[in-house]
Amino acid sequence: MEEMEEELKCPVCGSFYREPIILPCSHNLCQACARNILVQTPESESPQSRRASGSGVSDYDYLDLDKMSLYSEADSGYGSYGGFASAPTTPCQKSPNGVRVFPPAMPPPPTHLSPALAPVPRNSCITCPQCHRSLILDDRGLRGFPKNRVLEGVIDRYQQSKAAALKCQLCEKAPKEATVMCEQCDVFYCDPCRLRCHPPRGPLAKHRLVPPAQGRVSRRLSPRKVSTCTDHELENHSMYCVQCKMPVCYQCLEEGKHSSHEVKALGAMWKLHKSQLSQALNGLSDRAKEAKEFLVQLRTMVQQIQENSVEFEACLVAQCDALIDALNRRKAQLLARVNKEHEHKLKVVRDQISHCTVKLRQTTGLMEYCLEVIKENDPSGFLQISDALIRRVHLTEDQWGKGTLTPRMTTDFDLSLDNSPLLQSIHQLDFVQVKASSPVPATPILQLEECCTHNNSATLSWKQPPLSTIAADGYILELDDGSGGQFREVYVGKETMCTVDGLHFNSTYNARVKAFNKTGVSPYSKTLVLQTSEVAWFAFDPGSAHSDIIFSNDNLTVTCSSYDDRVVLGKTGFSKGVHYWELTIDRYDNHPDPAFGVARIDVMKDMMLGKDDKAWAMYVDNNRSWFMHNNSHTNRTEGGITKGATIGVLLDLNRKTLTFFVNNEQQGPIAFENVEGLFFPAVSLNRNVQVTLHTGLPVPDFYSSRASIA
């Protein structure tokens, strides 16, 4: 049950909930913590003024607060809200759980009342520290929120199960072990405190003292307070409102706002929701079982990779030692390559183990909490939280979707060293013969009419001269680096046509080909000059995208089926030149945070772009944006997106910079510098966003002129 402990702690104080209340967003807070984070709002935002203007729709009005962080200029924007124009700019605080919360707008006045009964400042506002939804309290204040009796019961049982021995409740410093409990006072005493504070005389002589263990049982079996209606505090809940999804009393049905709503018996709905939660837990339990087996598989893979690595290195060293000393440098290079592959495989598997372990711990904690909730016998208290728990269980089960429990790496090393041809060549070394036994092939001829380029690919075709009688065993095609550098082999084989992908855009390449047979190689053909496209035309890549990504419009338009962020890459990678593409926002609901940028081919696909060290991105909401790489958030910039907005991405690999644009205006400074390597266009989004990709665009004029001046 230790993994359930996170479910039982307040996000503000970090301790177990004390007198928890349920916010309209289904999250919980200690009653005292809720009072501590109240913020006073302007008069114009009060529920009374909203009702007077006809805009109020409920007792609690959610605020569209400005999501400006007052904690740091480089803050990511997560977990904090700015105050109103008239609010003092005090920095937000962090709870022990890492959730940022507001301090109270002013010190609360001294009072001898309980937190629930003490008056709250007029027009008070409270912001949920978990989902950040804000609402204005009505005249009832914190009394308008229902108390979570079920959560109190779960916490009591959890604390009792963790307590090794009952301690005295009146010891001032180190509590001693309790020896008795007074049933009337409901207090555990050690012997010195009992003699001092509970003498066996006067009215206290009639109190019944029992052993601590018996007192614990009597506490556990004592009837819990019955939940009462928040609108009619003297009435108990008797029915369940289907439309509002909450327990109600008979006065709510006769004269309250539920008079015209469909209602059902409290007991029947209690049993129905318990059944639904149990069924949902069955599916989640299967996922957790699969996850445990998957973790065992991953840990076994680590051992297999270690064993395969040792075996492969031994084989490689044995082969390299058979060569002459001139090959020692090559041997070191090959060993370095194997070690790099070894580390890469281990890193991928260990990252997946870490990621899966965190998910499993959260899932197990939620399961244990739900099982404890099901044990509760308070129908109204259970129904207050059952809908939210059912949604959380289904959402957690969806997160264990297709692909999550599949290894991202194999244990085998896809490398092999065949040294027999080289050893054979060494054994066959001899003096130069005066005359070759047979002639070499004739020089191949490049067929210009069949050679072409498309985007950053080049297709070349060649043939033997028509009158040649010397057969060729194969051909060697060579290209330079696109900058006039040395030629390198790109194809060796019997075919007479080859397509080379992954070239640089807007570059000039030189190509040549030669033939070979057992006697030797022919002279090179004439050199052919090839020019790749100036701009890139590409679409999104379904092959490398997360399984939740939905494609349309010839893979130019994407959205997502999940509420979580998923990553999709473009089909074309860039390693040189200046490239610009745009994305239009076709749909934008509920203010999500889509991210745009570039990534390596092995970027994590099941989290927001920029969370790992394989992506460089800008994520943006309806108000502002941030740059993010390796989960580091920088350069918060005002100005967000809406439906119809255009995001521009400019990757300048000549200057090694990445810049972003919103509606043809540069968003913030240069986002990232010193970027080099192979990058793919990338986007992360959830089901609330749909975007369309536009490629083949020239670099903006103002950037070209600025680059020429620089």
N, C-alpha and C positions, 0 to 999 in steps of 0.2 A: 504493500500500500504506500510505500515511500514515494513512488512516482506520481501518486495522486496529490501529493502535498501542494504542488503548484496551483491546483484547482481550488485549494482551500485558503489561499492567502490573498489579502487585499492588495490591489495593484498600487495603492498610495503608500500605506505604511509598511507593507511587506510582511506583516504579521497575520496570524489567523484572524479571520473575520470576527468582529465583535458587533453583535446586533446588526447583521447585514440587511440592507434594503435592496430592492430590485429596481433598477432604472428602466425606463421604457425601452431601451435598446437591449434588454435582457441581461446586461452585465450587473455585477454586484459591487457594493461599497460598504465599508463600515459606516455606521451612522455618524460617528464622530469625524471620520475622514471626509465624509460627504459635506459636513458643515465647514470643515477647514478649507475646502477648495471652492467654496461659493465665491462668486464674483458679482459685484453690483453692476447692473446694466443701466444705460441711459433711460430716462423716463419714457422716451418715445418707443422703446422696445418692450415695455411692460405688457403683460397679458391684457390688463384693463384697457390700455390705449389701443391694442390691436383689436379687441372685441368692439371697442367704440367705433373704430374705423371699418368694421365689418370684415376684417381680414383674418381673424382668429378662427381656427378650425378645431382646436382641442384645448384641454386644460393645460397642456405643456406644449410650448411653442419652440420648435427647433430653430436655432440661429444659424445663419450662413456666415459664420465668423471668418474673418480674414486669417488665412493660414500663414501669417508672418511670424517667424521664430524670433523671439527676443533674447534667445540664449547666446547665439553666435552668428556672425555674418557668414561664416562658412558652414552653417548648419544645414542639414539635409532637408529640413522641413517636416520630418517624421515626428509625430508624437507631441507637437506643441502648437499652440494657437496664440496669436497676438490679441491684445486687448482692443477695446473700442477707442475712438478718437479721444475720449475724455478720460480714459483709464491711465493711471501712472504706468510708466514703462519699467516695471520691475522684472528682473530675470526670473525665468521659470526654474523650478527645482526638479530634482530626480529622486524618485522613490527607491527603496532598496531593490525593487524588481526592475529598475532601469526605465520606468515609465515617467515621462515628464508631466508634471502637474503644476497648476497655478497656485501660488500662495494666495491667501485671502486678500481682498482689496484693502481691508483695514482690519486692525485687531478686533476680535469679537468682544463686545461689552461683557464685563463680569456678570455672571449669573449663577444662581444656585439650582437652576432647573436642569433636567436631563437634556442631552443633545436633541432628542426628538421634540421636547416640549418647549425648549428655549426659542424665543422669537428670532426669525431670520431677518436680515436687512430687506427693506422693500425693494422690489424688482430684482431679486437675486437670480443669478444664472449659475448653472452647474454644467461642467463639461466632463463627459465620460473619459477617463484617462486611457481607456483601451481602444475604443472606436472613434473617439474625439467628436462624437455628436453632442451638441450643446442644446440646452433647453432652459426656459425661464420658469421659475417656480410660481405657483399660484398662491392664494392666500393661506393654504394649508401648510405651505413650506415642506419640510422633509416628512411630515406626517402623511403627505399625499402619496408617498411611495410605499408599496406593500413590503412587509418584512419577510425574509426568506427563512421560514421555519425549517424547511427541509435541509438547507445548508447548515443551519445551526446544529441540527441533529447529527449530520454526517461529521461535523467537526468534533462534536462531543465524543462520538464513538472512536474517532481517529485518535484524539488525545488520550482517551482512556486506554486504548490498545497500546499506545507508545509509553505510557507511564509505567515504570518498573515498580515503584512503590508510592503510595499516597503520602504526601507531605503535609505537614502542619500549615494551616493557612494564616496563622497569627505570628509566627516567628519573624522577627524583624530582619535578621541577616541571613544566615544559612538555615533554611527550613529543616527541621528534624522530621523523622518519620512519624506519621500520625499513629496514635494508639486507639483513639475513639472518634466517633462522629455523633454529633447531636442532631437527631432527626428534626427537632423543632427549629433550631438555629440554622440547620443545613451547613454546618462548619465542621472541618476536620481539626482535631486538637492533638498536640503532643502532651505528655504528662505535665510538664511545667506550665504550659499555657492553659491547660484545663484547670489546674489549681488556681492560677492567677485570674483568669478571665471567666471561668464558668464554675464557681464554687458550688458544692452540693447543698445549698441552703437557700432559703427564701423562695421566690417564684421559680428559680432555676432547679430546685430540688425535684420538681415534677417532670423535668425534661427527660427524655429517654435517650440514653447513650448506648450506641451499638458499635461493634468492631468496624474498622475502616472498610474491609471488603464487603461486608453486608451493607454499609452505607453507600458504597459505589453502586451496588445492584439496585438499591432502593432509588437512588438518583436516576439510574438509567430507566427504571420502570415507572417513574413518576410521570403522570400525564403532562404532555406539553400544552402550552397555551394554544387555544383554538384561534385560527386566523380570523380576524374581523374585517369588515368592509372598510376600505379607505375613505369612502364617501359618507358612510353611516357607521360610525365607530362602535356603536352599541349593538350592531347586528352581525350575526355570523353569516358566512357564505353558505348559500343553500342551493344555488343553481350555477350553470356554466353558460356564458354568452358565447355562442358559436361565432358571431360576427366579430366581436372584439377579442375573442380568445382569452377570456379571463373569468374567474369566479365572481359571482355577484350575489347580493342579498335580495330579500323579497321587496324591500323598499326601492331598490334600483329598478325592479321590474314594474312596480306600480307607479312611481313618480319620477324616476331618474331617467338618465339618457339611454338606458337599455330597454325601455318600455316597449319599443316596437321591434326589438331584435329577436332573432330565433334563439331559444334557450333549450338546454337539455339537462337531464339529471346529473348532479355533481358526481355521484358514485359511478354512473355508467361511463361518463367521460374520463373519469380517473382510471377505470379499468381499460378503456380503449387506448388511452395514451400510454399506459404502462405496457400494453401489448405491442404498440407501435415502437416504443423505445427498445423493448426486448428484441423484436425482430430486426431492428436496425443494428443492434449490438451483435447479432449473430453474424451478419456480413462483415462487420468490422473485426470481429474476433478471428474470422478466417483470414483476413488480410494480415492481422498481427502474427498469426501462426506462420503464414507464408514468409513474412518479413524476418522472423526468427530463423527459419530454415535458410533463407537467403543470406543472412549474416554469417551463418555457419559455412555456407558455400563460399562466400567471399573470403573468409579467414583461411579456408582450405586453399583457395587460389593463391593467397600470399605465400603459403608454404611451397606450393607447386612452382610458383615463379622463382622462388629462391633456389629450389633444387634444380630446375631447368637451367637457371642462369649459371650455376656452378658447373653443371655438365657441359653446357655450351661453351663456356670459357675454357674448360680443359681441352675440349676438342679443337677449339680455335688455336690455342697455344701449341698443341701438338702439331697441327698442320703448318703453322707459321715457322716453328722451329725446324721443319724439314727443308725450308728454303735457305738460301745463302744469306750472309750477313747484310747484304744490300737491301733485303726486304724487312729489316727490323723496324724501320720507320713506318712502313705500311702496316706492320703487325700492331704497332701502338695505336695507329688510327682506327684499325678494325676493333680493337679492344675498347677504345673510347666509344665507338658507335654502339657496341653491345651494352656497355654500362649505361649509356644514355637511354637505350630502349628499356633496359631493366628498371632504371629509375622512373621512367615515364609510366611503365605498366604499374609499378608499385604506387606511384602517386595517384593515378587514376583510380585504382582499386581502393586505396586508403581514403581518398576523398569520397568515394561512393559509400564506404563503410561509415565514415563520419556523418555524411548526409542522411543515410538510412537510419543510423542509430538515433539521431536527434528526432527524426520523424516517428520512430518506433516508441521512444520514450514519451513523446507527446500523446501518441495514440493510446499507449498503455495507461497513462495517467487519466485520460478522458474516459477510458473504459471502466477503470476502477471507480472513478467518481460516479459515473452513470449507474453502475451496479449498486453503489451505496444509496443513491437517490431512489432506485427502484424499491429498496427495502423500507422506505418511508411509508407510514400509514396515514399521512395527512393529505387527503385528496386535494384540497384547495392549494396547499403549499406546493404539492407536486405539479399541479396543472399550471402554476405560475411560471415554472421553468421548463416544463416538458417540451414545449414547441421549440424553444431555443436549443435544447440538448439534442433533439431529433435532427434539427438542421445541422448542428455541428458534427454529429455522428456521420450523416450522409456526406457532408463536405469533406470530412477526414477520410472517409472510405474512397471518395473520388480521387483524393490526392495520391492514393496507392494505385493509380490507374495503370493502363498499359504502358510498359516500358520502364516503370519505376523499379520493378524487381527483376530486371534483366542486366547481367554484367555488361559494363561498358568496355571491357577489355578481355582478351583471351589470355590463357596461360602460356600458349605456345609462342616461340620466337620465330617470326617469319623471315629468318635470315639463315643462309647456309653458305659455306665456303667450299668451293670445288677447286682444289689445287692440282688435280691430276693433269689438266691440259698444260698448266705452267710447268710442272715437273717434267712432263713429257717433252716440252719445248726445250727445257734446259738439257735433258739427256740427248736431244737430237742436235744440239749445237755442234757445228763442225766447220772445217775450212770452207771458204767460198769456192763453189764449183765453177769451173771455167765456162760451162754452158748449162743452162737450165734444161731439165728434162722435158718441160712443156712450156709454152708461152703463157703470159698473164692475159686476163681478159682485156678487151678493148675498152676505151673510155666511154662511159654512159653518156646519153644525150638527154638533157632536161626538156620535157614537152611543155613549152610555154603556154600553149592554148589550154592546158589542163591545170596549170598552177594558179592558185588564187589565195586570197586572204579573206577572213570574215571575223569581225570583232578582233580578238587577240589570238586567233588561230590561223595557221598557214597550212595549206594542202599542196604537196609537191608530187609530181609524176615524172618518171624517166623511162628510158628504154635503151637497149643495146643498139649499136649501129646496124643498119639493114644488112650489110655485107659481112658482118662479123661471123666467124666460124668457131671462135673460142668461147666455150660455155663459161658462165659465171656461177659460182656457188652461192653468191649473195652480194648484198650492196651495203655500203656505209654512207648514211646521210649525215652531214655536218652543218650546223648553224653557228654564227657568232653570237655575241651577247646583246646585239641591238645597238651597241655603241662603238662598233669598229674594233672590238677586242678579239681575243683568240677564238678560233673555231672549237666546237665541242661536238662529240657524237650524240645524235638524238635518236638514231634508228640503226639497227644492224639486223638484216634478215633477207629473205628471198623475195619479198614483195617489191613491186615497182611503183607503189604509191604509199604515201604516208601523210597523216595529218598531225601537226604539232600544236598542242594546246598550251595555254598558260604563258603566252608571250606578253611583252609589255605593250600597252596601247601607245599609239602615236610614235612608233619607233620603226627604224629601218634596219632590216636584217639581211645578211648575206648568206646564201645557201649554196652548197656544192655536194656532189655525190661521186663515189668511186666504187668499182666492182672488185671482187676478189675471188680467187679459187685456191686450190692447194699449192699452186706455184707461188702466188704472191698477189699483189694488188695493182690495179690499173692506175694511170694518172687521174687526177681530179677532172671533173667536167668543168665547163664554163661556170662562173659564179653568177647566180641569179639574185637580183635585189628585190626584196619584198617590203611593202609598207603596210603596217597594221592600221586599224581604224583610229581616227582621232578621238572619237568619243565611244563610250561603252553602251551597248544595248544589252539588257539582261532582264530576267524575271526572278521571282522568288523560287527557291529550290525545295520542292516537296520531299526530296530524298533525304535531306539532312535536317528537316524541320521537326519540331516536337509533334507527337501524334495528335495533340489537341488543336493544332492550327488547321483552319478551314480555308481552302483556296478557291478562287473563282477568277473570271476574266482572264483566261490564259495564264494563270499564276501571277497576275499583276496585282490582284486585290486579295487581301488576307484579313481574317478575323480569328476568333478563338472560341472554343466551346467551354472553356474553364473560367472560373472567377480568378484563378491565379495567373500570374504573368508567364507567358511562354515565348520562346525565341524562335525566329525564322531568319535564315540567311539568304542572301542573293546567290545566284548561280556563278557569278564571275568574281574572281579574286584580283586584287591590285597589289603590285609591289613597286611600281614606278610610275611617274607622271602625275598629272593633276586631273582629278575626277570629281564630277558634280552630279548629284541626282536629287530628286524631290519626291515627297510623299504628301498626298492630300488626305485630310481627315474626312472620311465619308460618314462616319457615325461616331458620336461622342456622348455617352450617357453616364450619369452619376459621378462625374469628375474623377475618372481614373488617372493613372500616371504612366502613359505609354513612354517608351524609351527608344531613341533612334541613335544610330552610330555605326561603328565597324567592330568586327570581332575576328578572332582566329577560328579556324575550321572546327577546333575541339572545344568551343565555348560551351558552358553548361546551358542546356535548353529549357530547364524547368524552374528558372528564377528570373528576376528582372535583369535586363541587359546592364552590365557594369558591376554586378555584384561580385564577380570573380575577376581574376587577373588576366582573362582572355578577351576582355571587351572594353571599349572606350565609348561612352555614350552620354547623351543628354536626355534626362527624363523631365517631363513637363506636365503640369496640370492646367486648370483653367485660369490660374493667376500668375504663376512664375515657373522657373525652371532651375535645374541644378545639373552640373556635370558630375559624372561618376565613373570611377575606375577602381577595381579591387575593393569595392564597398566604401570608398572614400568620396564624400560629397563635397563639392567646392563650387564657388562662384554662383551663389544664388542670384538670379536675375529676374526682375519684374517683367510681366508680360507672359500670358499663357495662350492656350489654344481653345478653339471651339469647332463645331462642325463647319467644314469648308476651309479651315486653315491649311496653310502649306508649310511643310518643314523641309528646309534645304540642308543637305550635307555636303561639305566641300573637303575632300581628302587631297592634300597637296603633299605628295611623297617626295617632291623635289626639295621643298623646304621643311618636310617632316612635321607638318601641322595638320590639325583637324579643327574645322570651324563649322558652326551651325547657324542657320537662318530660320526666322519665323516670319512668314508673309513678306519675303524679300528684304527683310531687315536683319542685320547681323544680331544674333542673340548673345549678348555678353562679349567678353574678350575671346581671343583664340583659346579654344577649349583644351587642347592637348598639344604638346610639343615633343620633339624627339621620338616620333612614331616611325618605326621602320620595320619592314618585314612584309609578309603576305597578309592582306586584310580582305574580308568579305563584308559587303553591306549587310546590316543587321537591324532588326526591329524586335522589341518585346511588347506584348499587349495582352489584354484579357478580353472577355466576351463583351465588354462595354465599348470596345473600340473597333473600327474597321478603317483600313487605310488602303490607298492605291498608289503603286509605284510608277514614277515617270523617269525614264532614262533616255540616253542619247542627247542630253542637254549640254550646251556649251557652258564654259565657266563664266559666271557673271562678269559683266564688263568692268564694273568698278573694282573687282578683285584683280582682274588682269592688269588694269592700269596701275593699281597699287603695287602689284608684284614687279612690274617693269621698273617702277621708280625705285623700289627697294633694291 
